[in-house]
Amino acid sequence: MSEVAAPGGSHRHTPDWLVLAIACVAQFMVVLDVSIVNVALPSIGRDLHYSATGLQWVVNAYVLTFAGFLLLGGRAADLYGRRRLYLVGITIFTGASLLGGFAQNSTELTIARAVQGIGGAALSPATLTIIVTTFSGVRLAKALGMWSAVAGAGGAVGSILGGVLTAELSWRWVLFVNVPIGVGAAVAALLYLTELRRPVKLRLDVLGAITVTAGLATLVYAIVGTDVHAWTSPQTLWALGVAVVLLAIFAYTELKIASTPLVPFSLFRSRALTGANIVMFLVGAAFFSMWYFLSLYMQNVLGFGALKAGLAFVPMAVSIIIGAQISSRLVSKLGVRPLLLVGTALAAGGFVWLGQIQSTSSYWASVFGPGSLIALALGLLFTPLASAATSSVAQHEAGLASGVLNTSRQVGGSIGLAVLATIATSHTKSLLVTGGTHEALSALTAGYARAFDVAAILGAVAFAAAFIVPSIGRKAEATTQARQPASGLEPA
């Protein structure tokens, strides 16, 4: 049971399952919004007049600000309290969702998605901090398993829900749906979440957050621009140069200027945390592409409507949940490394399989099997990665560690999507010939297949990177926790 502050100022107890539910609902919303727009992309592109390459900014505007400010959110959760950051994040996220639903052009929607990302960056690390500071031991492993299942399923369920809402209402409802959920989660947090705070508050590294976000956004812009400008063109080189300068300023700020760095580089002395982040970066780069390209493939090539395309993701949602539950039960027995090796190997194999798609393929023959296998692998990976990243840090740094891990996934996803989308488009253009729909669909499919082939390579590299992570099991985790210093957190 967890102590919570009652509205009248007295304290009462609330079931831990309710605290877990509050954390999971918010995390589900944050992850959901990465993928819920995927099925709606064709409709959004037509209504708001996005270009073919510009359409990915509906995804990347959210992902980039999410990634850039996630580290700030993780540190803020540690310094200013999990409840306060939860409420700030859910308010910004819900408000931006409402504005995005009313967007009248591509600029308005892109800006709303970017603001959503800022809200998610405050909200996501607060949810993991809530779990880590509420549960311990075996109960913590089970809670992380539930959190991982919800986070993992959010990606697949987003595609399903996006298809249903787009087909039955309009694409605007993929944003409006967050409003009632966000309001309900905020009310529950006000009533049932207690605050945990540190005795001393330190300054946040806002400059670091701004420079890393701007640097990453410029980098992605440069990569996306290679669809029109060559890599050696002045436009591309100028954008890459600006990105390098901004990221260099970020690094200098962290090392020399910030009194409380956004990312204390000393954190990466932990082999477990470093390895987990490398694997997560590669996993994000590969998995983001699956939802994006499969949504386009099913609608643009197989001729699925939005509803049918959304429902086609149901088996993948189930596979993620199954994988997460299996992983949460085995991680304390087998350790994190074996699960990481199995998960990354299955993912690489699934992407190789998915790379065999043709314009004449069917869903059941070419999408269902590899898609379900990749989704199962994703479910297997979440819990051991979260366990590895937080196993060697003090409790009061749980928000920072979770922020770094989630940032790796989002940065990997945004850069990976930009690279793979550019590869797919370039390959399609190189094959495209005039003369009929069949040739156009074949070239389009070949572009998607090429992206999946590159994703398979990323999966193989992630498999190799998994050996960096030490084999942390139940005994090792208990030893690590025993070495951790006191958190300095007290109930408010």
Backbone torsions as a table, in degrees:
resi	resn	phi	psi	omega
1	MET	NA	145.4	179.9
2	SER	-113.7	142.3	178.4
3	GLU	-80.8	134.1	178.3
4	VAL	-130.8	153.7	178.1
5	ALA	-86.0	122.3	177.9
6	ALA	-76.1	157.2	-178.1
7	PRO	-55.2	-32.4	-177.6
8	GLY	-81.4	-1.6	176.9
9	GLY	105.9	-18.6	177.1
10	SER	-81.2	170.8	-179.3
11	HIS	-112.2	141.8	175.5
12	ARG	-140.2	174.9	-176.4
13	HIS	-104.2	146.2	176.3
14	THR	-127.6	146.1	-179.5
15	PRO	-61.8	142.7	178.5
16	ASP	-62.5	-29.0	-179.7
17	TRP	-64.0	-30.5	179.0
18	LEU	-72.6	-39.0	175.2
19	VAL	-61.4	-43.8	178.5
20	LEU	-62.0	-41.0	179.8
21	ALA	-63.0	-40.9	179.2
22	ILE	-62.0	-42.3	179.2
23	ALA	-66.9	-42.9	-175.1
24	CYS	-70.3	-36.9	179.2
25	VAL	-61.4	-44.0	-179.9
26	ALA	-67.0	-42.7	179.3
27	GLN	-64.2	-37.2	177.4
28	PHE	-60.6	-44.2	178.9
29	MET	-61.0	-44.0	-176.8
30	VAL	-63.6	-47.0	-179.6
31	VAL	-71.1	-37.6	179.6
32	LEU	-54.4	-40.6	-173.4
33	ASP	-75.7	-7.8	171.7
34	VAL	-73.1	-36.3	-171.9
35	SER	-110.6	-18.3	-172.7
36	ILE	-63.3	-25.4	-179.7
37	VAL	-81.2	-13.6	-172.9
38	ASN	-58.3	-50.4	-178.9
39	VAL	-66.5	-28.6	-179.0
40	ALA	-82.9	-5.3	-174.8
41	LEU	-55.1	-46.8	179.2
42	PRO	-58.0	-41.9	179.4
43	SER	-67.6	-42.0	178.4
44	ILE	-62.5	-44.3	-179.4
45	GLY	-59.6	-41.5	179.8
46	ARG	-69.7	-45.8	-174.8
47	ASP	-70.1	-38.8	-174.6
48	LEU	-106.9	6.0	171.9
49	HIS	60.8	47.9	171.6
50	TYR	-77.3	149.1	172.7
51	SER	-78.6	170.6	-178.0
52	ALA	-60.9	-45.0	179.1
53	THR	-82.1	-28.4	179.8
54	GLY	-69.0	-20.8	-176.7
55	LEU	-62.1	-29.9	-178.2
56	GLN	-68.0	-13.9	177.3
57	TRP	-70.3	-17.8	172.4
58	VAL	-61.8	-35.2	176.9
59	VAL	-85.5	-49.3	-171.3
60	ASN	-73.6	-26.5	176.0
61	ALA	-61.0	-39.3	177.1
62	TYR	-70.7	-48.8	-173.8
63	VAL	-65.1	-39.6	-175.9
64	LEU	-69.2	-45.7	177.8
65	THR	-69.4	-33.5	175.0
66	PHE	-59.2	-49.7	-178.1
67	ALA	-66.5	-44.3	-175.7
68	GLY	-66.1	-36.5	-177.6
69	PHE	-99.8	-0.5	-179.6
70	LEU	-64.8	-38.0	178.0
71	LEU	-64.3	-40.5	176.5
72	LEU	-63.1	-41.0	178.5
73	GLY	-64.6	-39.0	178.3
74	GLY	-63.9	-43.9	178.3
75	ARG	-67.2	-40.0	179.9
76	ALA	-64.0	-36.2	177.9
77	ALA	-63.2	-37.0	178.1
78	ASP	-71.0	-39.6	-172.4
79	LEU	-86.2	-38.9	-171.4
80	TYR	-110.4	-5.3	174.3
81	GLY	109.2	140.0	-176.4
82	ARG	-66.7	-40.9	-177.0
83	ARG	-67.0	-44.1	-178.4
84	ARG	-63.1	-45.0	-179.4
85	LEU	-68.7	-35.3	177.0
86	TYR	-59.0	-47.1	-177.8
87	LEU	-68.3	-40.4	177.1
88	VAL	-62.2	-46.8	-178.4
89	GLY	-63.5	-45.2	-177.2
90	ILE	-67.1	-33.0	178.5
91	THR	-67.6	-48.0	179.0
92	ILE	-63.6	-44.6	-177.6
93	PHE	-61.3	-46.7	-178.0
94	THR	-67.4	-43.0	179.2
95	GLY	-62.7	-42.4	178.8
96	ALA	-66.3	-34.0	177.0
97	SER	-62.7	-41.9	179.3
98	LEU	-64.0	-45.0	179.7
99	LEU	-65.3	-40.4	178.9
100	GLY	-62.8	-36.2	179.0
101	GLY	-64.8	-26.3	179.8
102	PHE	-96.2	4.8	-176.6
103	ALA	-57.5	138.7	-178.3
104	GLN	-107.1	-9.2	177.6
105	ASN	-152.6	173.3	-174.8
106	SER	-64.0	-35.0	-179.6
107	THR	-64.1	-45.9	-179.2
108	GLU	-62.6	-42.2	-179.2
109	LEU	-68.3	-41.8	-179.9
110	THR	-61.6	-42.1	178.5
111	ILE	-64.8	-43.7	179.1
112	ALA	-61.6	-39.6	178.3
113	ARG	-65.7	-36.9	178.2
114	ALA	-65.2	-41.9	178.3
115	VAL	-66.6	-37.9	173.6
116	GLN	-54.7	-42.8	-179.6
117	GLY	-61.3	-37.7	177.3
118	ILE	-64.0	-43.2	177.1
119	GLY	-61.9	-43.2	178.4
120	GLY	-63.8	-33.1	-180.0
121	ALA	-66.8	-29.6	174.6
122	ALA	-80.0	-34.7	-171.8
123	LEU	-78.3	-45.3	-172.1
124	SER	-61.3	-50.6	179.0
125	PRO	-66.2	-27.2	177.2
126	ALA	-63.9	-36.0	-178.7
127	THR	-66.3	-42.1	179.8
128	LEU	-71.6	-34.9	176.5
129	THR	-62.9	-40.0	177.2
130	ILE	-57.8	-43.8	-177.9
131	ILE	-69.4	-47.5	-176.5
132	VAL	-64.8	-32.4	-178.9
133	THR	-90.4	-2.7	179.2
134	THR	-104.6	-36.1	-174.5
135	PHE	-114.1	162.7	177.0
136	SER	-152.0	163.0	176.3
137	GLY	61.0	-138.4	-179.0
138	VAL	-63.1	-36.0	180.0
139	ARG	-65.2	-33.0	176.5
140	LEU	-66.2	-41.7	178.4
141	ALA	-60.9	-42.0	179.4
142	LYS	-67.9	-40.4	178.8
143	ALA	-64.7	-41.6	176.6
144	LEU	-63.3	-34.7	176.9
145	GLY	-63.2	-43.0	178.2
146	MET	-66.4	-44.9	178.0
147	TRP	-59.8	-41.7	179.7
148	SER	-66.4	-40.8	179.3
149	ALA	-63.3	-43.1	179.8
150	VAL	-65.8	-43.5	179.5
151	ALA	-64.4	-43.0	179.8
152	GLY	-67.4	-43.3	-179.1
153	ALA	-67.9	-25.2	179.8
154	GLY	-57.0	-37.2	179.1
155	GLY	-63.9	-45.1	-178.8
156	ALA	-76.7	-42.7	179.7
157	VAL	-62.9	-31.5	177.4
158	GLY	-58.6	-41.0	178.5
159	SER	-67.2	-39.2	179.1
160	ILE	-65.3	-52.4	-177.7
161	LEU	-64.3	-38.1	177.8
162	GLY	-60.6	-39.5	178.5
163	GLY	-66.5	-44.0	-179.9
164	VAL	-63.7	-48.4	-177.6
165	LEU	-65.8	-40.8	-179.5
166	THR	-65.2	-41.3	-177.2
167	ALA	-74.1	-40.5	-173.6
168	GLU	-89.5	-28.7	-179.1
169	LEU	-121.1	-89.6	172.7
170	SER	-168.4	170.1	-179.2
171	TRP	-61.8	-23.3	-178.0
172	ARG	-62.9	-25.0	-178.5
173	TRP	-75.5	-12.6	173.6
174	VAL	-68.7	-17.1	174.6
175	LEU	-100.8	-42.1	180.0
176	PHE	-60.4	-29.2	-176.4
177	VAL	-61.7	-24.3	-179.9
178	ASN	-71.4	-21.8	-172.3
179	VAL	-65.4	-56.0	179.4
180	PRO	-64.0	-35.1	178.8
181	ILE	-66.0	-43.7	-179.9
182	GLY	-63.5	-41.8	178.9
183	VAL	-63.5	-43.7	179.4
184	GLY	-63.2	-41.9	179.6
185	ALA	-65.8	-38.1	179.3
186	ALA	-65.0	-43.0	179.1
187	VAL	-63.2	-43.4	179.7
188	ALA	-62.7	-40.1	179.2
189	ALA	-65.3	-40.6	178.4
190	LEU	-61.7	-37.4	-175.4
191	LEU	-83.8	-35.0	-165.8
192	TYR	-121.4	-10.8	179.9
193	LEU	-94.4	132.3	171.7
194	THR	-91.0	162.7	179.0
195	GLU	-95.9	145.8	169.6
196	LEU	-121.3	128.5	-176.3
197	ARG	-136.5	153.9	174.0
198	ARG	-88.4	147.4	179.8
199	PRO	-60.8	-32.7	-177.6
200	VAL	-119.7	131.2	178.4
201	LYS	-100.4	134.0	-180.0
202	LEU	-107.8	166.0	-177.7
203	ARG	-77.2	145.1	178.1
204	LEU	-88.0	148.6	-178.2
205	ASP	-90.1	76.1	-178.5
206	VAL	-67.4	-39.0	179.0
207	LEU	-59.1	-41.1	178.3
208	GLY	-62.1	-43.2	-180.0
209	ALA	-63.3	-41.5	-178.2
210	ILE	-68.3	-44.9	-177.1
211	THR	-68.6	-38.6	-179.7
212	VAL	-70.5	-36.8	177.8
213	THR	-66.6	-46.4	179.2
214	ALA	-64.1	-39.2	179.3
215	GLY	-64.1	-44.8	179.1
216	LEU	-66.7	-41.5	179.3
217	ALA	-62.3	-41.5	179.0
218	THR	-67.4	-37.5	177.1
219	LEU	-61.8	-47.1	178.9
220	VAL	-64.0	-40.1	177.7
221	TYR	-59.1	-41.3	179.4
222	ALA	-64.7	-42.5	-179.7
223	ILE	-65.6	-46.4	179.9
224	VAL	-61.7	-36.2	-177.6
225	GLY	-67.1	-16.2	179.7
226	THR	-68.9	-10.0	173.6
227	ASP	-66.6	-27.5	-179.4
228	VAL	-109.7	-40.7	-178.1
229	HIS	-110.7	141.6	179.7
230	ALA	-65.8	159.1	179.6
231	TRP	-59.4	-30.5	-178.0
232	THR	-93.8	5.3	-179.1
233	SER	-72.9	155.2	178.9
234	PRO	-57.7	-38.1	-178.5
235	GLN	-61.8	-46.7	-178.2
236	THR	-68.8	-45.0	-178.9
237	LEU	-63.9	-37.7	178.3
238	TRP	-63.6	-46.8	-179.9
239	ALA	-63.6	-41.8	178.3
240	LEU	-63.8	-39.0	178.8
241	GLY	-63.4	-43.1	177.8
242	VAL	-62.4	-41.6	179.3
243	ALA	-61.6	-43.7	179.7
244	VAL	-62.8	-42.8	179.8
245	VAL	-62.5	-46.3	-179.2
246	LEU	-63.1	-42.1	179.8
247	LEU	-70.2	-31.3	175.5
248	ALA	-67.5	-40.5	176.1
249	ILE	-61.2	-40.9	177.3
250	PHE	-58.6	-48.7	-178.8
251	ALA	-62.0	-42.5	179.5
252	TYR	-64.4	-40.4	178.2
253	THR	-59.7	-43.6	-178.6
254	GLU	-66.3	-37.9	-174.6
255	LEU	-84.0	-33.7	-168.4
256	LYS	-120.7	-28.5	-168.8
257	ILE	-104.7	-52.6	-171.7
258	ALA	-65.6	127.7	176.1
259	SER	-71.7	-32.9	173.9
260	THR	-124.3	87.6	-174.6
261	PRO	-57.9	145.4	174.6
262	LEU	-58.8	-44.1	176.9
263	VAL	-128.3	99.8	172.9
264	PRO	-65.8	112.8	-175.4
265	PHE	-62.4	-19.1	176.3
266	SER	-63.4	-20.5	178.4
267	LEU	-58.8	-30.9	-175.2
268	PHE	-83.0	7.4	169.4
269	ARG	-69.1	-20.4	176.2
270	SER	-74.1	116.9	179.3
271	ARG	-63.3	-36.8	-179.4
272	ALA	-64.5	-46.3	-178.7
273	LEU	-68.0	-41.9	179.5
274	THR	-63.0	-47.7	179.4
275	GLY	-62.3	-41.6	180.0
276	ALA	-61.8	-39.1	-178.9
277	ASN	-71.7	-36.1	176.2
278	ILE	-63.7	-47.0	179.3
279	VAL	-62.3	-43.4	-178.5
280	MET	-64.0	-38.5	177.5
281	PHE	-58.9	-47.3	-178.8
282	LEU	-69.0	-38.8	177.5
283	VAL	-62.4	-45.3	178.3
284	GLY	-60.4	-42.6	-179.8
285	ALA	-60.6	-37.6	-178.4
286	ALA	-80.0	-45.5	-170.8
287	PHE	-74.8	-33.8	177.8
288	PHE	-58.0	-36.5	-177.4
289	SER	-66.4	-32.0	-176.9
290	MET	-62.2	-49.9	-178.7
291	TRP	-62.6	-42.5	-176.2
292	TYR	-65.1	-53.2	-174.7
293	PHE	-74.5	-34.8	177.4
294	LEU	-65.9	-37.5	177.1
295	SER	-60.9	-45.4	179.5
296	LEU	-68.7	-41.0	-179.2
297	TYR	-61.9	-46.1	-177.4
298	MET	-66.7	-33.9	-178.7
299	GLN	-88.2	-41.2	-175.8
300	ASN	-83.4	-26.7	-176.7
301	VAL	-110.8	-50.8	-179.1
302	LEU	-78.3	-13.5	176.5
303	GLY	79.6	21.0	178.7
304	PHE	-71.2	145.9	167.9
305	GLY	-79.0	172.8	-177.7
306	ALA	-60.4	-41.8	-179.1
307	LEU	-65.3	-46.6	-179.4
308	LYS	-64.5	-39.3	178.2
309	ALA	-64.5	-40.3	178.0
310	GLY	-63.0	-45.3	180.0
311	LEU	-66.7	-25.3	179.4
312	ALA	-65.8	-16.9	179.1
313	PHE	-88.7	-3.3	-179.1
314	VAL	-56.0	-49.1	-180.0
315	PRO	-58.5	-32.4	-179.7
316	MET	-72.2	-37.1	176.6
317	ALA	-62.1	-43.7	178.9
318	VAL	-63.9	-40.5	-179.1
319	SER	-63.6	-39.1	178.3
320	ILE	-63.4	-44.3	-179.9
321	ILE	-62.9	-43.4	178.7
322	ILE	-61.9	-46.3	-179.6
323	GLY	-61.2	-41.4	-179.6
324	ALA	-66.2	-39.1	179.4
325	GLN	-69.1	-40.1	176.1
326	ILE	-61.6	-45.2	-177.6
327	SER	-63.0	-42.8	-178.2
328	SER	-65.1	-27.3	179.3
329	ARG	-83.9	-24.6	-174.8
330	LEU	-100.3	-18.6	-171.7
331	VAL	-62.3	-36.3	-179.4
332	SER	-77.0	-18.4	-179.3
333	LYS	-93.1	-41.3	-175.6
334	LEU	-98.0	-22.0	-172.3
335	GLY	90.8	168.9	-173.7
336	VAL	-78.2	-36.7	-173.3
337	ARG	-61.8	-46.4	179.1
338	PRO	-57.7	-38.9	179.2
339	LEU	-68.8	-36.3	176.9
340	LEU	-65.5	-39.8	179.5
341	LEU	-66.0	-44.3	178.9
342	VAL	-64.5	-45.5	-177.5
343	GLY	-63.0	-46.0	-178.9
344	THR	-69.7	-34.3	177.8
345	ALA	-66.2	-43.5	178.2
346	LEU	-63.7	-39.4	179.8
347	ALA	-63.5	-46.7	180.0
348	ALA	-60.4	-44.5	178.2
349	GLY	-63.2	-39.8	179.4
350	GLY	-64.2	-39.0	179.0
351	PHE	-70.4	-35.1	174.2
352	VAL	-60.0	-44.6	178.2
353	TRP	-62.1	-45.9	-178.5
354	LEU	-65.6	-27.8	179.1
355	GLY	-68.5	-4.2	179.2
356	GLN	-89.8	4.1	-177.3
357	ILE	-60.1	147.0	177.0
358	GLN	-127.4	166.2	177.8
359	SER	-67.7	-20.4	179.9
360	THR	-99.5	5.5	-178.5
361	SER	-70.3	164.2	174.8
362	SER	-113.6	161.7	179.8
363	TYR	-60.2	-49.1	-174.5
364	TRP	-68.6	-31.0	-177.8
365	ALA	-84.0	-32.8	-168.9
366	SER	-124.0	-11.2	-176.7
367	VAL	-116.7	-45.7	-174.8
368	PHE	-56.8	-52.3	-176.4
369	GLY	-63.5	-59.0	-178.7
370	PRO	-65.3	-36.0	178.6
371	GLY	-62.2	-42.9	179.6
372	SER	-67.3	-38.4	179.6
373	LEU	-65.2	-44.1	179.2
374	ILE	-64.8	-40.4	179.4
375	ALA	-65.2	-40.0	175.8
376	LEU	-59.5	-42.8	178.6
377	ALA	-61.6	-41.6	178.8
378	LEU	-60.9	-43.1	177.8
379	GLY	-62.4	-38.0	179.5
380	LEU	-65.8	-28.2	-171.8
381	LEU	-85.3	-28.1	-171.9
382	PHE	-59.7	-52.7	-175.6
383	THR	-64.2	-48.6	179.0
384	PRO	-63.7	-32.6	177.6
385	LEU	-67.7	-43.6	177.4
386	ALA	-64.3	-39.7	179.6
387	SER	-65.5	-43.6	-179.5
388	ALA	-64.9	-41.6	-176.3
389	ALA	-67.1	-31.9	-176.3
390	THR	-103.0	0.0	-173.7
391	SER	-72.7	-24.0	-173.9
392	SER	-117.3	18.6	178.0
393	VAL	-117.3	155.5	177.1
394	ALA	-69.3	157.6	-175.6
395	GLN	-59.2	-36.8	-177.4
396	HIS	-73.3	-6.8	175.4
397	GLU	-105.4	11.1	-178.7
398	ALA	-61.3	-39.7	179.6
399	GLY	-63.9	-41.2	179.0
400	LEU	-65.2	-45.4	-179.9
401	ALA	-62.2	-41.6	179.2
402	SER	-68.2	-35.9	177.6
403	GLY	-64.4	-41.7	178.2
404	VAL	-62.8	-44.4	-179.2
405	LEU	-63.7	-46.7	179.6
406	ASN	-66.2	-33.7	176.7
407	THR	-63.2	-41.4	177.9
408	SER	-59.2	-41.1	179.6
409	ARG	-66.6	-44.7	-177.2
410	GLN	-70.7	-43.0	178.2
411	VAL	-63.8	-44.5	176.3
412	GLY	-58.8	-42.1	-179.9
413	GLY	-64.7	-44.7	-176.8
414	SER	-69.5	-44.9	178.2
415	ILE	-67.7	-42.2	178.9
416	GLY	-61.0	-43.8	179.6
417	LEU	-63.8	-42.0	179.0
418	ALA	-62.1	-44.5	-179.3
419	VAL	-67.1	-48.2	-175.8
420	LEU	-69.4	-35.9	177.3
421	ALA	-65.7	-38.6	177.7
422	THR	-66.6	-42.1	177.4
423	ILE	-61.5	-45.4	-179.1
424	ALA	-62.2	-46.5	-178.7
425	THR	-64.9	-42.5	-179.8
426	SER	-64.5	-41.4	180.0
427	HIS	-66.7	-40.1	177.6
428	THR	-62.4	-45.0	-179.7
429	LYS	-62.4	-36.9	-178.7
430	SER	-69.1	-24.6	-178.8
431	LEU	-98.5	-18.8	-171.5
432	LEU	-68.5	129.1	175.6
433	VAL	-130.3	151.7	176.5
434	THR	-76.6	151.1	176.8
435	GLY	137.8	9.2	175.0
436	GLY	143.5	162.3	-178.0
437	THR	-65.1	-38.3	-176.0
438	HIS	-60.3	-44.2	179.7
439	GLU	-63.8	-41.2	179.9
440	ALA	-63.9	-43.9	179.9
441	LEU	-67.0	-36.7	178.3
442	SER	-64.5	-42.7	179.3
443	ALA	-66.6	-40.1	178.8
444	LEU	-62.3	-44.7	179.3
445	THR	-64.1	-40.3	179.0
446	ALA	-61.3	-36.0	176.5
447	GLY	-64.3	-44.9	177.6
448	TYR	-62.1	-42.9	-179.0
449	ALA	-62.5	-39.5	178.4
450	ARG	-62.3	-39.8	177.9
451	ALA	-62.3	-41.2	179.3
452	PHE	-67.4	-34.4	176.6
453	ASP	-62.5	-41.7	178.4
454	VAL	-67.7	-36.6	176.8
455	ALA	-62.4	-35.2	177.1
456	ALA	-63.6	-38.4	176.9
457	ILE	-63.7	-41.9	177.4
458	LEU	-61.2	-38.8	176.8
459	GLY	-62.8	-39.5	178.8
460	ALA	-66.8	-39.3	177.3
461	VAL	-65.8	-38.4	177.0
462	ALA	-62.4	-37.2	176.9
463	PHE	-59.5	-45.5	179.1
464	ALA	-65.7	-38.7	-179.1
465	ALA	-67.8	-23.1	-179.5
466	ALA	-62.4	-23.0	179.6
467	PHE	-71.4	-14.8	175.7
468	ILE	-67.8	-34.2	-176.6
469	VAL	-73.1	125.7	177.7
470	PRO	-65.5	156.9	-177.8
471	SER	-80.2	84.5	-177.4
472	ILE	-86.8	122.2	177.5
473	GLY	-123.1	-162.5	-176.4
474	ARG	-60.1	-46.8	-177.4
475	LYS	-65.8	-43.2	-179.6
476	ALA	-65.4	-38.4	-180.0
477	GLU	-64.6	-41.0	-179.7
478	ALA	-64.0	-40.5	178.8
479	THR	-64.2	-42.7	-179.8
480	THR	-62.6	-44.4	-179.1
481	GLN	-64.2	-34.7	-179.6
482	ALA	-67.0	-27.1	-179.7
483	ARG	-83.7	-13.9	-174.7
484	GLN	-70.4	139.1	178.9
485	PRO	-72.3	166.2	178.1
486	ALA	-61.6	145.8	-173.2
487	SER	-75.5	-26.9	-176.9
488	GLY	78.0	12.7	-179.2
489	LEU	-97.4	138.5	178.4
490	GLU	-134.0	142.6	176.4
491	PRO	-58.9	136.4	179.0
492	ALA	-78.5	NA	NA
